[in-house]
Amino acid sequence: MQELHGYYLEDLSVGMSASYAKTITEADVVLFAGITGDDNPVHINAEYAAQTMFKERIVHGMFSAGLISAVLGTRLPGPGAIYVDQQLKFKAPVHIGDTVKATATVKDINVERRRVVLDTVVTVGDKVVAEGVATNMVDRRPTEG
């Protein structure tokens, strides 16, 4: 199973970074609404959304947060890490058709507690749409023996 494991605590250093990008489709929004039960009309009803400050449908904010989870769970620290905390501030809307990029950068490593703190940022082009800080619990490298 070691080939399925991401970084171990000993492999990480402050400044390491990884990203995941996705172009958001109509199907993504509809499926996310169905999976989560969040059928707020600003996400799924064009006529309703046209009357809001956004003037059109917007993608669920937590969809962007889910892309952060994709980075942490598959790239950095990757498989084996446990996502234990996230502070997040939404800064701008995401629209269907936008390419959204989530990036996580190692900010601090607490070896004793096996905690890795990462700055998280979600962008569309050069615009920050969400930003925050995540904490992951990361395994130590197994000892030979």
Secondary structure as GFF3:
##gff-version 3
##sequence-region A 1 145
A	DSSP	three_ten_helix	2	4	.	.	.	ID=ss1
A	DSSP	three_ten_helix	9	11	.	.	.	ID=ss2
A	DSSP	beta_strand	17	23	.	.	.	ID=ss3
A	DSSP	alpha_helix	26	36	.	.	.	ID=ss4
A	DSSP	alpha_helix	41	44	.	.	.	ID=ss5
A	DSSP	alpha_helix	46	50	.	.	.	ID=ss6
A	DSSP	alpha_helix	61	74	.	.	.	ID=ss7
A	DSSP	beta_strand	82	90	.	.	.	ID=ss8
A	DSSP	beta_strand	99	110	.	.	.	ID=ss9
A	DSSP	beta_strand	115	124	.	.	.	ID=ss10
A	DSSP	beta_strand	127	137	.	.	.	ID=ss11
###
